[in-house]
Amino acid sequence: MPKGNCEFKGTGREYLGVFVIHLFLLSMITLGFYSPWAWVRLFKLRASHTVISGKKVIFNGTGLKFFGVCLLNGLFIIITLGIYFPWAICRISKWKAKNTLVGGKQSDFVGTGGRLFIFYLVHLMILPMLTLGVYYFYGIYRYYAWKEEHMKYGGEKTSFGSGFWGLMKIFLASSLIWLLLPIAAQFLSQPSIDLYALIILILLAPWFICMFFRWQVKGLTVGDGKDVQHFPPVRTGFLLIAVIILIELFSLAAAGMFIKDRYKLNITDISSLVQFIEMTTKDLKKSEVIRVPVKKPPRIIATKPDKKDLPKAAPSKEVLIPKSAKKVSPGKPPTEKILSEKPAIKKPHLPALSSPDEKPVLKSMDYDKEIRALDEFITKDRQNAELYYSRGCLYERKGDLDKAKKDFTKSIEINNRVSDTYYNRGLVFVRKKQYALAIKDFDRAIELDSQAADAYCNRGSANYQLGKSDLAIRDYNEGLKINPDDADLYYNRGVVHLSKGMRKDAKADFKKAAMLGHVLASEMISKQK
């Protein structure tokens, strides 16, 4: 039975200095120029730890000559756009062989670039592609075997017999260390650990190199003595490749059938969701679809000054402008109706915040007249937060969002303890599609008024627009704790549930919203049937 007659006696500790200092640090500092000298050090150290057929091995190459060989072949590779690479490998291998003495005799490498080119094309390109990459690792093994089989250590016949799984063990061990460190960092809540993964791998690399050298040398049989039994040439079992290809084709076919079956199984759900996404403008009164309804700022009124920080709303159908410079405590204007809701429906929502070019119209209010009146009050009292707030609400209703935001911001600068101001500026941000800024304002509104169900509703809508469905549902849940009879919250939550494919939950929410008088919810239920 064939058996190797060569031995490698090196240990990782002996290679640590050469690898870390020369191959890594000095090569990196010199931008790679020192690399040939570092590799020559490694070749000499490996030769000193290797015994071939009972004979001592010496490597007498120099870094300068190796630099010249690498430079010349590197230029040819660049000029030929990589085609010369197999010939470069053979020339470098031949230089190494001539500088490797076994028992005082020069070694030789008999491989040619043409043969390696064909080998590379078949084993490292075509077969890996046919097997979807599975064969690539075996192709690497074949490459090392090919190189050793074309070596003549000390000018004598050489064969190679190390197994494929020995190489795979080395590869898997190094890969596991590289992969497990970042994974461990996540479990230990220490993200910085993965920054040290490269350093740890570099420190362990000498041991992996020695494992590779030992695997490589142990499989060598050199010489023609009576007791020497050479390994047969390493071959590729093409029957095995055919089996691998068939298995992969079968797996792909099975995956395709599974996806097809799943699609058929859920076609009803998908069709329903698509139908919901493609709601007509008649349903939503605008071209943008699947936009969660949000609450609008209340109608602006004027009342007597309130001693509390939070201004309270007094019910009124018109804006009453005070004769003197009294504080204005605006309430919240009603929203425009959608579709054909009856007046009795409580707090109807728009399907989405209107875009800036959609200006709501309230015939009972002359925006410009009321804004001019507030302008006069502001000139007399520029530190009145409620005046800026009132004018901001008017600008928002008029559709001048930039001026509305400016007034709300000025009001906050004067008095940052009013929940409604943050709430209404948040609505302006939503209309400008600046959802992250809107969420910050709704956060502050909720912080100042923990019972602000509307703020929870609109923060949920903003989160939904940012793709944060779970946060949106959580906000709607919090709003329902405050106001369990809010049809809009149920409807909004139903929209999010439907977008997540949770049809049962969505149907339950729509049913509850419909019971509370939500028109869109009723229509959604009919669409689901």
C-alpha positions in Angstrom: 0.0 0.0 0.0 1.4 3.4 -1.0 2.8 5.5 1.9 4.5 8.8 2.2 8.2 8.9 3.1 8.5 12.6 3.9 8.1 14.5 7.2 7.5 18.0 8.4 8.6 18.8 12.0 7.7 22.5 12.4 5.4 24.0 15.0 3.2 27.1 15.0 5.3 28.9 17.7 8.4 28.7 15.5 6.5 30.4 12.6 4.8 33.1 14.7 7.6 35.6 14.4 8.2 35.1 10.7 4.5 35.4 9.9 3.5 38.3 12.1 6.6 40.4 11.8 7.8 39.7 8.3 4.8 38.5 6.3 2.3 40.9 7.9 3.8 43.9 9.6 6.9 44.7 7.5 5.1 43.8 4.3 2.3 46.1 5.2 4.5 49.0 6.2 6.5 48.7 3.0 3.3 48.5 0.9 4.2 44.9 -0.2 7.8 45.6 -1.4 9.2 43.6 1.4 7.0 40.6 0.7 9.5 38.6 -1.5 12.1 38.7 1.3 9.4 37.7 3.8 8.4 34.7 1.7 12.0 33.6 1.2 12.3 33.6 5.0 9.3 31.3 5.2 10.6 29.0 2.4 14.0 28.6 4.3 12.2 28.0 7.6 10.0 25.3 6.0 13.0 23.6 4.3 14.8 23.4 7.7 11.8 21.6 9.2 11.3 19.2 6.3 12.9 15.8 5.7 12.3 14.2 2.3 13.0 10.5 1.9 15.3 10.7 4.9 17.3 13.6 3.4 17.9 17.1 4.6 16.3 20.0 2.7 17.9 23.4 2.1 16.5 26.5 0.4 19.1 28.8 -1.0 17.1 31.4 -2.9 17.3 35.2 -2.1 14.7 37.8 -1.6 16.2 40.0 -4.3 16.0 37.3 -7.0 12.5 36.4 -5.9 11.5 40.0 -6.1 12.8 40.1 -9.8 10.9 36.9 -10.6 7.7 38.2 -9.1 8.0 41.7 -10.7 8.6 40.3 -14.2 5.8 37.8 -14.1 3.5 40.3 -12.4 4.0 42.7 -15.3 3.2 39.9 -17.8 0.0 39.1 -15.9 -1.1 42.8 -16.1 -0.2 43.2 -19.8 -2.1 40.0 -20.7 -5.1 40.9 -18.5 -4.5 37.8 -16.3 -4.2 35.3 -19.1 -0.5 34.8 -18.3 -1.3 33.8 -14.7 -0.8 30.0 -15.2 2.5 30.5 -16.9 3.6 32.9 -14.1 2.7 30.2 -11.5 4.8 27.6 -13.3 7.8 30.0 -13.6 7.7 30.8 -9.9 7.4 27.1 -9.0 10.4 26.3 -11.2 12.5 29.0 -9.5 11.5 27.6 -6.1 12.4 24.1 -7.2 15.8 25.1 -8.5 16.6 26.7 -5.2 15.4 23.7 -3.2 18.2 21.2 -2.5 17.3 17.7 -1.2 20.4 15.8 0.0 22.5 18.4 -1.9 20.8 17.7 -5.2 18.8 20.4 -7.0 15.0 19.9 -7.4 13.0 20.6 -10.6 9.5 21.5 -11.6 8.2 20.0 -14.9 4.7 21.5 -15.1 4.0 23.9 -18.0 1.8 27.0 -18.3 -0.3 25.5 -21.1 -1.3 22.4 -19.1 -2.0 24.5 -16.0 -4.2 26.8 -18.1 -6.3 23.9 -19.3 -6.4 22.5 -15.7 -7.5 25.9 -14.3 -10.1 26.3 -17.0 -11.6 22.8 -16.3 -11.2 22.4 -12.5 -11.5 26.0 -11.3 -14.0 27.4 -13.7 -16.1 25.0 -15.7 -16.7 22.3 -13.1 -17.4 24.7 -10.3 -20.0 26.5 -12.5 -21.7 23.2 -13.4 -21.9 22.2 -9.8 -23.0 25.6 -8.5 -19.6 26.1 -6.7 -19.6 22.7 -4.9 -16.7 21.4 -6.9 -14.5 24.5 -6.3 -13.0 23.2 -3.0 -12.1 19.9 -4.7 -10.6 21.9 -7.6 -8.3 23.7 -5.1 -7.2 20.3 -3.8 -6.6 19.1 -7.3 -4.4 22.2 -7.9 -2.1 21.4 -5.0 -1.9 17.8 -6.0 -1.1 18.8 -9.6 1.8 21.0 -8.4 3.3 18.3 -6.2 2.9 15.6 -8.9 5.0 17.8 -11.3 7.8 18.4 -8.7 11.0 16.3 -8.7 12.5 16.7 -5.2 16.3 16.1 -5.6 15.6 15.2 -9.2 13.7 12.1 -8.2 10.2 10.8 -9.0 7.5 12.3 -6.8 3.9 11.3 -6.2 1.3 12.9 -3.9 -1.4 11.1 -1.9 -2.7 13.4 0.9 -6.5 13.2 1.1 -9.0 15.9 0.2 -10.6 15.9 3.7 -7.3 16.7 5.3 -7.2 20.0 3.4 -10.9 20.7 4.2 -10.3 20.3 7.9 -7.7 23.1 7.8 -10.0 25.3 5.7 -13.0 24.7 8.0 -11.0 25.3 11.2 -9.7 28.7 10.0 -13.2 29.7 8.6 -15.0 28.8 11.8 -12.7 31.0 13.8 -13.3 33.9 11.4 -17.1 33.4 11.5 -17.6 32.5 15.1 -16.0 35.6 16.6 -18.5 38.1 15.2 -21.3 35.7 16.0 -20.1 35.4 19.6 -19.8 39.2 19.7 -23.5 39.6 18.9 -24.6 37.1 21.6 -22.3 38.7 24.2 -23.5 42.2 23.2 -19.9 43.1 22.5 -19.9 44.5 18.9 -16.3 45.6 19.2 -15.1 42.0 19.4 -15.4 41.5 15.7 -12.8 44.2 15.2 -10.3 41.9 16.7 -11.2 38.8 14.6 -8.6 39.7 12.0 -5.9 40.1 14.6 -6.8 36.8 16.3 -6.8 35.0 12.9 -3.3 36.5 12.1 -2.0 35.2 15.4 -3.4 31.8 14.8 -2.3 31.7 11.1 1.2 30.2 11.9 -0.5 27.1 13.3 -2.8 26.8 10.3 0.3 27.1 8.0 2.1 24.3 9.8 -1.1 22.2 9.6 -1.0 22.8 5.8 2.7 22.1 5.5 2.3 18.9 7.5 -0.6 17.7 5.3 1.3 18.6 2.1 4.6 17.0 3.0 3.1 13.9 4.7 1.5 12.9 1.4 4.8 13.0 -0.6 6.5 9.9 -1.8 9.9 10.6 -3.3 12.5 8.2 -4.8 12.7 4.9 -6.7 13.9 2.5 -3.9 12.7 -1.0 -3.5 10.6 -0.2 -0.5 9.1 3.0 -2.1 5.5 2.6 -3.2 4.2 5.7 -5.1 0.6 7.0 -4.9 -1.5 6.8 -8.1 -2.2 10.2 -9.8 -5.0 12.2 -8.3 -8.1 12.0 -10.5 -11.6 13.5 -10.6 -14.5 11.1 -10.5 -16.7 12.5 -13.3 -19.4 10.1 -12.3 -19.5 11.8 -8.9 -19.7 15.2 -10.6 -22.7 13.9 -12.7 -24.4 12.8 -9.5 -23.8 16.2 -7.9 -25.2 18.0 -10.9 -28.3 15.7 -10.9 -28.8 16.2 -7.2 -28.6 20.0 -7.6 -31.0 20.0 -10.5 -33.4 17.9 -8.5 -33.1 20.3 -5.5 -33.7 23.3 -7.7 -36.8 21.6 -9.3 -38.1 20.7 -5.8 -37.6 24.3 -4.6 -39.4 25.6 -7.7 -42.3 23.3 -7.1 -42.5 24.3 -3.4 -42.5 28.0 -4.3 -45.2 27.4 -6.9 -47.4 25.4 -4.4 -46.9 28.1 -1.8 -47.9 30.8 -4.3 -51.1 28.9 -5.2 -51.9 28.3 -1.6 -51.7 32.0 -0.8 -52.9 33.4 -4.1 -56.1 34.6 -2.4 -54.2 36.6 0.3 -51.9 38.0 -2.3 -54.7 39.1 -4.6 -56.5 40.7 -1.7 -53.4 42.6 -0.7 -52.8 43.8 -4.3 -56.4 44.9 -4.5 -56.0 46.9 -1.4 -52.8 48.5 -2.7 -54.5 49.4 -5.9 -57.4 51.2 -4.4 -58.9 53.8 -6.7 -58.8 57.5 -6.2 -62.5 57.4 -5.6 -61.8 55.4 -2.5 -59.0 57.5 -1.2 -59.4 60.9 -2.9 -55.8 60.9 -3.9 -53.4 58.9 -6.1 -51.1 57.7 -3.3 -52.3 54.4 -1.9 -51.9 52.4 1.3 -51.4 55.6 3.2 -52.5 55.2 6.8 -55.1 57.8 7.8 -53.9 60.4 10.2 -55.5 63.0 12.3 -55.6 66.7 11.4 -55.1 69.7 13.6 -58.2 71.1 15.2 -60.1 74.2 14.1 -58.5 77.4 15.4 -60.6 79.4 17.8 -59.9 82.2 20.2 -60.8 82.1 23.8 -59.9 83.8 27.0 -56.4 83.2 28.2 -55.9 79.9 30.2 -53.6 79.9 33.1 -52.5 76.3 32.3 -49.6 75.6 30.1 -51.8 73.5 27.7 -54.3 75.7 25.9 -57.8 74.3 25.9 -60.3 74.4 23.0 -63.7 76.0 23.2 -66.2 74.7 20.7 -67.0 77.2 18.0 -67.8 77.3 14.3 -65.9 80.4 13.5 -62.6 82.1 14.5 -63.1 84.8 17.0 -60.3 87.4 16.9 -60.0 89.2 20.2 -60.3 92.9 20.2 -57.3 93.3 22.4 -54.0 91.5 22.6 -55.4 88.5 24.6 -53.8 85.1 24.5 -55.3 82.8 21.8 -55.8 79.3 22.9 -56.5 77.4 19.7 -58.3 74.1 19.7 -58.0 71.4 17.0 -59.7 72.0 13.6 -61.8 69.2 12.2 -60.5 67.1 9.4 -62.0 67.1 5.9 -64.3 64.2 5.2 -63.5 61.4 2.9 -65.9 59.7 0.5 -69.4 60.3 1.8 -69.2 59.9 5.6 -72.2 61.1 7.5 -71.7 64.1 9.8 -72.4 61.8 12.7 -69.2 59.8 12.2 -66.7 60.6 14.9 -63.4 62.0 13.9 -63.2 60.9 10.3 -59.6 60.6 9.0 -58.1 61.3 5.6 -56.5 58.3 4.0 -53.2 60.0 4.2 -51.8 63.3 5.1 -52.3 65.5 2.1 -49.3 66.6 0.1 -48.4 70.3 0.3 -50.2 71.0 -3.0 -53.5 69.8 -1.7 -55.0 72.7 0.2 -58.0 72.0 2.3 -60.9 74.5 1.9 -63.1 75.6 4.7 -65.7 78.1 3.4 -66.5 79.4 6.9 -62.9 80.7 7.4 -61.1 83.5 5.7 -57.5 82.5 6.2 -55.9 85.6 5.0 -58.2 87.8 7.0 -57.5 85.9 10.2 -53.8 85.7 9.5 -53.6 89.5 9.1 -55.4 90.0 12.4 -52.9 87.7 14.1 -50.1 89.6 12.4 -51.2 92.8 14.2 -51.4 91.0 17.6 -47.9 89.5 17.1 -46.4 92.9 16.3 -47.6 94.1 19.7 -46.7 90.9 21.6 -43.8 89.0 20.0 -43.3 86.7 23.0 -46.9 85.3 22.9 -46.4 81.6 22.1 -50.1 81.0 21.5 -50.4 83.7 18.9 -47.6 82.1 16.8 -49.3 78.7 17.4 -52.7 80.1 16.1 -51.1 81.6 13.0 -49.2 78.4 12.4 -52.5 76.4 12.4 -54.0 78.9 9.9 -50.9 78.6 7.6 -51.2 74.8 7.9 -54.8 74.8 6.9 -54.1 77.2 4.1 -51.4 74.8 2.8 -48.4 77.0 3.5 -46.4 74.4 5.3 -43.1 76.2 5.6 -44.6 79.2 7.3 -46.7 76.9 9.5 -43.5 75.1 10.6 -41.8 78.4 11.2 -44.6 79.6 13.5 -44.8 76.4 15.4 -41.1 76.4 15.9 -41.2 80.0 17.2 -44.0 79.1 19.6 -41.9 76.2 20.9 -38.9 78.5 21.4 -41.1 80.7 23.6 -42.9 77.9 25.4 -41.7 74.3 25.0 -44.3 72.8 27.4 -47.3 72.8 25.1 -48.1 69.3 23.7 -50.4 70.6 21.0 -47.7 72.7 19.4 -45.4 69.7 19.0 -48.3 67.7 17.8 -49.3 70.2 15.0 -45.7 70.7 13.9 -45.4 66.9 13.7 -48.4 66.9 11.3 -46.6 69.5 9.1 -43.6 67.3 9.0 -45.7 64.4 7.9 -47.3 66.4 5.2 -43.8 67.3 4.0 -43.0 63.5 4.2 -40.3 64.1 6.8 -41.5 61.2 8.9 -38.4 60.9 11.2 -38.8 64.6 12.3 -42.5 64.1 12.7 -41.9 61.1 15.1 -39.6 63.3 17.2 -42.4 65.9 17.6 -45.0 63.2 18.4 -42.6 61.8 21.0 -42.4 65.2 22.7 -46.2 65.7 22.5 -46.7 62.3 24.2 -44.1 63.1 26.8 -46.0 66.3 27.7 -49.4 64.7 27.5 -49.5 61.0 28.2 -53.2 60.9 27.2 -52.6 62.2 23.7 -54.3 59.4 21.8 -54.1 61.4 18.5 -50.3 61.7 18.9 -50.0 58.0 19.3 -52.2 57.5 16.2 -50.1 59.8 14.0 -46.8 58.5 15.4 -48.0 55.0 14.4 -48.8 56.3 10.9 -45.4 57.9 10.6 -43.7 54.7 11.7 -45.7 52.8 9.2 -44.5 55.1 6.4 -40.9 54.4 7.5 -41.5 50.6 7.2 -41.6 50.1 11.0 -44.9 48.1 11.1 -44.3 46.7 14.6 -43.7 50.1 16.1 -46.9 51.4 14.3 -49.0 48.6 15.8 -47.5 49.3 19.3 -48.5 53.0 18.9 -52.1 52.1 17.9 -52.3 49.8 20.8 -51.3 52.5 23.2 -53.8 54.9 21.6 -56.6 52.4 22.1 -55.7 52.0 25.8 -56.4 55.7 26.1 -59.4 55.8 23.8 -60.8 52.3 23.2 -63.7 53.6 21.1 -61.5 55.4 18.4 -62.6 53.9 15.1 -59.6 55.4 13.3 -57.1 53.6 15.5 -58.8 50.3 14.8 -58.8 51.0 11.1 -55.2 52.1 11.0 -54.1 49.0 12.9 -56.1 46.9 10.5 -54.2 48.5 7.5 -50.9 47.5 9.1 -52.1 44.0 9.9 -53.2 43.5 6.3 -49.8 44.8 5.0 -48.1 42.2 7.2 -50.4 39.4 5.8 -52.2 39.1 9.2 -55.7 38.8 7.6 -57.6 37.6 10.6 -56.3 40.4 12.8 -56.9 42.9 10.0 -60.5 41.7 9.6 -61.2 41.9 13.3 -59.9 45.5 13.4 -61.9 46.6 10.3 -65.0 45.0 11.8 -64.5 46.9 15.1 -63.9 50.1 13.2 -67.0 49.6 11.1 -69.1 49.0 14.2 -67.8 52.4 15.5 -68.9 54.1 12.2 -65.8 54.0 10.0 -66.8 54.1 6.4 -63.5 52.9 4.9 -63.5 50.0 7.3 -66.9 48.9 6.1 -65.7 49.0 2.5 -62.6 47.0 3.4 -64.7 44.3 4.9 -66.8 44.1 1.8 -63.6 43.9 -0.3 -62.3 41.0 1.8 -65.4 38.9 1.1 
